Amino acid sequence: MPHSTHLSQLVGTLLLGLTGCQGGTASPPETPAAALPFDGDRAWKLLVEQVELGPRPSGSQANALLRDWIVEDLKASGLTPVREPFTAEEAPGGAIAMENIYSDLEAPAGPKGAPAPMIVLGAHFDTKKMPFRFVGANDGASEVAVLLELARTIAKGPARDVSYRFLFLDGEEAVREYWEDPDNRYGSRYHVRQLTRTKGALKRTKAFILLDLVGDADLQLERDSNSNRELLQIFVDTSKDIGMPNLFARFPMPIKDDHQSFAEFGIPSVDLIDLRYGKIANEYWHTEEDTVDKCSQASLEKVGNLILAALPRVESRYGKH
Ligand SMILES: [Zn+2]
């Protein structure tokens, strides 16, 4: 892969960039260093703990244990998790009981008591059901690990003018071997339907940021052409400003993922995803090879710090009443 040799170098320059003393390119003034205490050690531990649960497909006992584990971690971060159970009636082969989990960090209401604009950070926690032992270190565990650590970091950080929802989605994976609508995105489609049924909820949801497959030791995020262009560009620009100029791929690729469920309702949405998981192309994806040894703590830190650095820009662009 083209960028693996830059790994340690990138981490070094990232840290320099975050403290604002990298050569002549100072970090953006709206990025306070105090807002960037992403704990890579903790994120890595969270990834490993999920993999130790074994395969975690929707409807399984391991999936239920994982949900309890997510709830406990959010509570330990001082948040109040909400369980959102539903039934995936349309699943091929029969209905499956599923459950999303989310937790809101509310900013003060605006003029006339209008609720603050909300940015949603999301990740799926289910692993694809396979006829072999599929533990999803990258596809499942990595994005949950980063999102849980982001939730802790943002909740403990300075007060913000924008509300955040940390959304953990069940049922992203197709039940069938292949991806064909509507056999996929069960959790995100259900969650957005609930937003449409809750007065004002859709309107206040200003942006959706999805994390998926963010743990590959040889990390390269896609320039997803199904993402909102302007929102994606904020992350591309930020990656350069904090010393990771090669983090995003050079050429666009269309990605089908949970962000589409939000985009279908007009919410600007972006997918931060690495779909080149392996030595040559994407050969570890959805295979027995998606294991801890193919992932790295440095990659989790890169994505976590990228998001923390980009959020002030996302807030100023999308976080208006
Ligand atoms: Zn998958």
Residues whose N, C-alpha, C, O or C-beta is under 5 A from the ligand:
A	BS01	ZN	K128 D139
